[in-house]
Structure formats: C-alpha cells, structure tokens
Amino acid sequence: MTAAFKEEFENQGYVILKGLYTTEEAHRLKEEAAAILARHDVHQSGVFLGLTAESPLFKEAARTPRLAQALKEIVGDSVVFLSDKLVFKNASTDFGSPWHQDYSYWRGSHKLSVWIALDDANPANGCLRIVPGSHLSTASHDGQVTDDLGFVHRLDEKDIDPSQIVDLPASKGDAIVFHDLLLHASYPNTSGADRWALISTYKDGTQPDPDYSWAKAAFAL
C-alpha cells in the first residue's frame, strides 16, 4: 500500500484489490454461503444478511491481512467490521440493483463497503457500475419505487449522467472497496449463470455511531 492508494480512494471514492482471495478461497466462501442459505431454507435469489454471525470462515475472510491493511491505509489504525451480506443472483435472476448511495441506509459516520466477487462478474451477469468521484456529495434519493427489490432509497436512472458511469467487471476473488456515498448500481443478470457477491461493511472505530441492530457480529480488526 502506498500514499497513492489512499489518494486514489479519496479522489475516486473506490479502490480495487485484485485477487484479494484466491479462486479456491472464493469457491469455499460460496459453498459456505450456500450451506447457510440451505439452513435457512432460502432458495430464491436475493440478499441474506449476517454470514459472519454464523460462520468462522466468513469472520476469517473479513479480517484477512491484506484487506485489513488496505482499510487501515484509508481510515487509520482503528477499523471495525460491522456486518456482511450475500447478494446472490442465481441463473434465473434478471434484476439489477438501482442507483443509490449506501449511506442512506445507515447514516451515522461514513462507512466503507467491500464488494467481493464470489463468481466472475461482467455486464452480462450483473457486475457493479459506479460514478467515480460521486462520494464527494450526498444525492437526493427520491427515485420512484415500483418493484420489490428492497431499495427504498434510490435515484432515478435519468438523474445519472451516462458519460460518467464506469463498469467494474471483476474476477472471482477480486474486491472493490468503496465509500458509502459512491453512487453505484448493478446490471441485471441476463447470462443464465450465477453471480454471487459478498458485501462487507466497515467503519472507523474512532467515530461515534448508533447501535445498529444488524451489526451482531461486529469486531475490531
């Protein structure tokens, strides 16, 4: 990690950690996630919150040294893991996530999201889309909700300048670390193949926050 790494995050609102996990490690995480879903009798595509609360494998992944070092380069020595969620788009899934900023869903201090590819991700199966530099301001999340995808705070597509959008295809095991004000969305999955991603949330441990009911497995790195 270098000063340029932190500078890139501060200017663009995100950084990419290529190969944070090996292909085999990502495969084991997906297998463990599938086992957790099975225990909860979850079969449809969607979102499952709190894998680290149920599995030591996910806790180890959440504090893997290279990731911990990267997060400390960005926010300082005190980094706290709050929670994680699985976003699992199975082969039959054709929805994409609407444009939004994560901050709208938790407020408090600003957080970091770490989006980890458990499958290769590309535009055909729902890779991440972002607007670099959009983390420098808060957007108005007054987009109309006409579906049941769960994104109650969202922007209208027409409010996003298409010339500013960057697609972020990722290989299995890659991670994208981004600010909670970075505008992001994802493509629908039209590939007929899975696209699973693990998204973990971290914070600067020196910053005050309310007690989040969803942060059941929080720990300091």
C-alpha positions as a Markdown table, in Angstrom:
| # | Residue | x | y | z |
|---|---|---|---|---|
| 1 | Met | 0.0 | 0.0 | 0.0 |
| 2 | Thr | 1.2 | 3.5 | -0.8 |
| 3 | Ala | 0.2 | 7.1 | -0.4 |
| 4 | Ala | -1.2 | 6.9 | -3.9 |
| 5 | Phe | -3.6 | 4.2 | -2.8 |
| 6 | Lys | -5.3 | 6.4 | -0.2 |
| 7 | Glu | -5.2 | 9.3 | -2.6 |
| 8 | Glu | -7.0 | 7.3 | -5.2 |
| 9 | Phe | -9.7 | 6.4 | -2.7 |
| 10 | Glu | -10.1 | 10.0 | -1.6 |
| 11 | Asn | -10.3 | 11.3 | -5.2 |
| 12 | Gln | -12.4 | 8.5 | -6.8 |
| 13 | Gly | -14.3 | 7.0 | -3.9 |
| 14 | Tyr | -13.1 | 3.5 | -4.5 |
| 15 | Val | -10.1 | 1.2 | -5.0 |
| 16 | Ile | -9.8 | -2.3 | -6.4 |
| 17 | Leu | -8.0 | -5.1 | -4.7 |
| 18 | Lys | -7.3 | -7.7 | -7.4 |
| 19 | Gly | -7.1 | -11.3 | -6.3 |
| 20 | Leu | -7.8 | -10.5 | -2.6 |
| 21 | Tyr | -8.9 | -14.1 | -2.3 |
| 22 | Thr | -7.7 | -17.0 | -4.4 |
| 23 | Thr | -10.2 | -18.7 | -6.7 |
| 24 | Glu | -10.2 | -21.6 | -4.3 |
| 25 | Glu | -10.9 | -19.3 | -1.3 |
| 26 | Ala | -13.8 | -17.6 | -3.2 |
| 27 | His | -15.2 | -21.0 | -4.1 |
| 28 | Arg | -15.1 | -22.1 | -0.4 |
| 29 | Leu | -16.9 | -18.9 | 0.6 |
| 30 | Lys | -19.6 | -19.5 | -1.9 |
| 31 | Glu | -20.0 | -23.1 | -0.8 |
| 32 | Glu | -20.3 | -22.0 | 2.9 |
| 33 | Ala | -22.8 | -19.3 | 1.9 |
| 34 | Ala | -24.9 | -21.9 | 0.0 |
| 35 | Ala | -24.9 | -24.0 | 3.2 |
| 36 | Ile | -26.1 | -21.1 | 5.3 |
| 37 | Leu | -28.9 | -20.3 | 2.8 |
| 38 | Ala | -29.9 | -24.0 | 2.9 |
| 39 | Arg | -30.1 | -24.0 | 6.7 |
| 40 | His | -32.4 | -21.0 | 6.5 |
| 41 | Asp | -34.4 | -22.6 | 3.7 |
| 42 | Val | -33.6 | -19.8 | 1.3 |
| 43 | His | -33.9 | -20.8 | -2.3 |
| 44 | Gln | -34.8 | -17.7 | -4.3 |
| 45 | Ser | -32.3 | -15.0 | -5.4 |
| 46 | Gly | -31.9 | -12.0 | -3.2 |
| 47 | Val | -30.0 | -10.7 | -0.2 |
| 48 | Phe | -29.0 | -12.6 | 3.0 |
| 49 | Leu | -27.6 | -10.5 | 6.0 |
| 50 | Gly | -25.2 | -11.7 | 8.6 |
| 51 | Leu | -22.9 | -14.5 | 7.4 |
| 52 | Thr | -20.1 | -13.7 | 9.8 |
| 53 | Ala | -22.6 | -14.1 | 12.6 |
| 54 | Glu | -23.0 | -17.7 | 11.6 |
| 55 | Ser | -19.6 | -18.9 | 10.2 |
| 56 | Pro | -16.0 | -18.6 | 11.4 |
| 57 | Leu | -14.9 | -18.9 | 7.7 |
| 58 | Phe | -16.6 | -15.6 | 6.9 |
| 59 | Lys | -15.0 | -14.0 | 10.0 |
| 60 | Glu | -11.6 | -15.0 | 8.9 |
| 61 | Ala | -12.3 | -13.6 | 5.4 |
| 62 | Ala | -13.5 | -10.3 | 6.9 |
| 63 | Arg | -10.1 | -9.8 | 8.7 |
| 64 | Thr | -7.8 | -11.2 | 6.1 |
| 65 | Pro | -4.5 | -9.3 | 6.4 |
| 66 | Arg | -4.3 | -7.6 | 3.0 |
| 67 | Leu | -7.8 | -6.3 | 3.4 |
| 68 | Ala | -7.2 | -5.1 | 7.0 |
| 69 | Gln | -4.1 | -3.3 | 5.8 |
| 70 | Ala | -5.9 | -1.6 | 2.9 |
| 71 | Leu | -8.7 | -0.4 | 5.2 |
| 72 | Lys | -6.3 | 1.0 | 7.8 |
| 73 | Glu | -4.5 | 2.8 | 5.0 |
| 74 | Ile | -7.8 | 4.6 | 4.2 |
| 75 | Val | -9.3 | 5.3 | 7.6 |
| 76 | Gly | -6.5 | 4.8 | 10.2 |
| 77 | Asp | -5.5 | 2.1 | 12.7 |
| 78 | Ser | -8.9 | 1.7 | 14.3 |
| 79 | Val | -11.1 | -0.3 | 11.9 |
| 80 | Val | -14.3 | -2.1 | 12.9 |
| 81 | Phe | -16.1 | -4.8 | 10.9 |
| 82 | Leu | -19.9 | -4.3 | 11.3 |
| 83 | Ser | -21.6 | -6.9 | 9.2 |
| 84 | Asp | -21.8 | -8.6 | 5.8 |
| 85 | Lys | -24.4 | -9.7 | 3.4 |
| 86 | Leu | -24.6 | -12.0 | 0.4 |
| 87 | Val | -26.2 | -10.7 | -2.8 |
| 88 | Phe | -27.0 | -13.8 | -4.7 |
| 89 | Lys | -28.3 | -13.6 | -8.3 |
| 90 | Asn | -28.9 | -17.1 | -9.5 |
| 91 | Ala | -29.0 | -18.3 | -13.1 |
| 92 | Ser | -32.7 | -17.3 | -13.4 |
| 93 | Thr | -32.3 | -13.8 | -12.0 |
| 94 | Asp | -32.8 | -10.9 | -14.3 |
| 95 | Phe | -33.0 | -7.8 | -12.0 |
| 96 | Gly | -30.3 | -5.2 | -11.4 |
| 97 | Ser | -29.7 | -3.0 | -8.4 |
| 98 | Pro | -30.9 | 0.6 | -8.8 |
| 99 | Trp | -28.6 | 3.6 | -8.4 |
| 100 | His | -28.0 | 4.5 | -4.8 |
| 101 | Gln | -25.6 | 5.5 | -2.0 |
| 102 | Asp | -25.2 | 3.1 | 0.9 |
| 103 | Tyr | -25.1 | 6.0 | 3.4 |
| 104 | Ser | -28.9 | 6.5 | 3.0 |
| 105 | Tyr | -29.4 | 3.1 | 4.7 |
| 106 | Trp | -27.4 | 3.7 | 7.9 |
| 107 | Arg | -26.5 | 7.3 | 8.4 |
| 108 | Gly | -24.1 | 8.0 | 11.4 |
| 109 | Ser | -20.4 | 8.0 | 10.4 |
| 110 | His | -19.3 | 7.2 | 6.9 |
| 111 | Lys | -18.6 | 3.6 | 6.3 |
| 112 | Leu | -16.6 | 1.5 | 3.7 |
| 113 | Ser | -18.3 | -1.2 | 1.7 |
| 114 | Val | -16.1 | -4.1 | 0.4 |
| 115 | Trp | -17.8 | -5.8 | -2.6 |
| 116 | Ile | -16.2 | -9.3 | -3.2 |
| 117 | Ala | -16.8 | -11.3 | -6.3 |
| 118 | Leu | -17.7 | -15.0 | -5.5 |
| 119 | Asp | -18.3 | -15.5 | -9.2 |
| 120 | Asp | -16.7 | -13.8 | -12.2 |
| 121 | Ala | -18.8 | -10.6 | -12.7 |
| 122 | Asn | -19.4 | -8.9 | -16.0 |
| 123 | Pro | -22.1 | -6.8 | -17.6 |
| 124 | Ala | -24.0 | -9.9 | -18.7 |
| 125 | Asn | -24.4 | -11.3 | -15.2 |
| 126 | Gly | -24.7 | -8.2 | -13.1 |
| 127 | Cys | -21.3 | -6.5 | -12.4 |
| 128 | Leu | -21.0 | -3.3 | -10.4 |
| 129 | Arg | -21.4 | 0.1 | -12.0 |
| 130 | Ile | -20.2 | 3.3 | -10.4 |
| 131 | Val | -19.8 | 7.0 | -10.8 |
| 132 | Pro | -16.2 | 7.9 | -9.8 |
| 133 | Gly | -16.0 | 11.0 | -7.6 |
| 134 | Ser | -19.7 | 10.9 | -6.6 |
| 135 | His | -18.8 | 10.3 | -3.0 |
| 136 | Leu | -18.0 | 14.0 | -2.5 |
| 137 | Ser | -21.7 | 14.9 | -2.2 |
| 138 | Thr | -24.9 | 13.4 | -0.9 |
| 139 | Ala | -27.5 | 12.7 | -3.6 |
| 140 | Ser | -31.3 | 13.0 | -3.3 |
| 141 | His | -32.7 | 9.5 | -3.1 |
| 142 | Asp | -36.3 | 10.2 | -4.2 |
| 143 | Gly | -36.5 | 7.8 | -7.1 |
| 144 | Gln | -39.8 | 6.1 | -7.6 |
| 145 | Val | -40.0 | 2.5 | -6.1 |
| 146 | Thr | -42.2 | 0.3 | -8.4 |
| 147 | Asp | -40.7 | -3.1 | -7.6 |
| 148 | Asp | -40.0 | -5.3 | -4.5 |
| 149 | Leu | -36.2 | -5.3 | -4.7 |
| 150 | Gly | -35.9 | -3.7 | -1.3 |
| 151 | Phe | -34.1 | -0.5 | -2.3 |
| 152 | Val | -36.3 | 2.1 | -0.7 |
| 153 | His | -33.7 | 4.9 | -1.2 |
| 154 | Arg | -32.7 | 5.2 | -4.8 |
| 155 | Leu | -32.1 | 7.6 | -7.6 |
| 156 | Asp | -33.9 | 7.7 | -10.9 |
| 157 | Glu | -31.8 | 6.5 | -13.8 |
| 158 | Lys | -32.4 | 9.8 | -15.6 |
| 159 | Asp | -30.5 | 11.6 | -12.9 |
| 160 | Ile | -27.3 | 9.7 | -13.7 |
| 161 | Asp | -25.0 | 11.1 | -16.4 |
| 162 | Pro | -24.3 | 8.1 | -18.6 |
| 163 | Ser | -20.9 | 9.6 | -19.7 |
| 164 | Gln | -19.7 | 9.4 | -16.1 |
| 165 | Ile | -20.6 | 5.7 | -15.5 |
| 166 | Val | -17.7 | 3.2 | -15.2 |
| 167 | Asp | -18.4 | -0.6 | -15.3 |
| 168 | Leu | -16.4 | -2.7 | -12.9 |
| 169 | Pro | -16.1 | -6.3 | -14.1 |
| 170 | Ala | -14.4 | -8.5 | -11.6 |
| 171 | Ser | -12.8 | -11.9 | -11.4 |
| 172 | Lys | -13.7 | -14.4 | -8.7 |
| 173 | Gly | -11.9 | -13.3 | -5.5 |
| 174 | Asp | -11.4 | -9.6 | -6.5 |
| 175 | Ala | -12.7 | -6.9 | -4.1 |
| 176 | Ile | -13.9 | -3.4 | -4.7 |
| 177 | Val | -13.6 | -1.1 | -1.6 |
| 178 | Phe | -15.8 | 2.0 | -1.9 |
| 179 | His | -17.1 | 4.9 | 0.2 |
| 180 | Asp | -20.7 | 4.8 | 1.3 |
| 181 | Leu | -21.5 | 8.0 | -0.7 |
| 182 | Leu | -20.2 | 6.5 | -4.0 |
| 183 | Leu | -23.1 | 6.2 | -6.4 |
| 184 | His | -23.4 | 2.6 | -7.6 |
| 185 | Ala | -25.7 | 0.1 | -9.2 |
| 186 | Ser | -25.5 | -3.2 | -11.0 |
| 187 | Tyr | -26.6 | -4.7 | -14.3 |
| 188 | Pro | -29.4 | -7.3 | -14.4 |
| 189 | Asn | -28.2 | -10.9 | -14.7 |
| 190 | Thr | -29.2 | -12.0 | -18.2 |
| 191 | Ser | -26.4 | -14.6 | -18.6 |
| 192 | Gly | -28.2 | -17.7 | -17.3 |
| 193 | Ala | -25.4 | -18.2 | -14.8 |
| 194 | Asp | -24.9 | -17.3 | -11.1 |
| 195 | Arg | -23.5 | -14.0 | -9.9 |
| 196 | Trp | -22.9 | -14.1 | -6.2 |
| 197 | Ala | -21.1 | -11.3 | -4.3 |
| 198 | Leu | -20.3 | -10.8 | -0.6 |
| 199 | Ile | -20.5 | -7.2 | 0.6 |
| 200 | Ser | -18.9 | -6.4 | 4.0 |
| 201 | Thr | -19.3 | -3.1 | 5.9 |
| 202 | Tyr | -16.5 | -1.5 | 8.0 |
| 203 | Lys | -16.1 | 1.8 | 9.9 |
| 204 | Asp | -13.6 | 4.0 | 11.5 |
| 205 | Gly | -13.7 | 2.8 | 15.1 |
| 206 | Thr | -12.9 | 6.3 | 16.5 |
| 207 | Gln | -16.2 | 7.7 | 15.1 |
| 208 | Pro | -19.4 | 7.6 | 17.1 |
| 209 | Asp | -22.4 | 5.7 | 15.8 |
| 210 | Pro | -25.8 | 4.5 | 17.0 |
| 211 | Asp | -26.1 | 0.8 | 18.0 |
| 212 | Tyr | -27.0 | -0.9 | 14.7 |
| 213 | Ser | -29.3 | -3.9 | 15.3 |
| 214 | Trp | -27.8 | -5.5 | 12.2 |
| 215 | Ala | -24.2 | -5.4 | 13.5 |
| 216 | Lys | -24.5 | -8.6 | 15.5 |
| 217 | Ala | -21.0 | -9.8 | 14.8 |
| 218 | Ala | -19.0 | -6.6 | 15.0 |
| 219 | Phe | -15.4 | -6.8 | 15.9 |
| 220 | Ala | -12.2 | -4.7 | 15.7 |
| 221 | Leu | -9.5 | -5.6 | 13.1 |
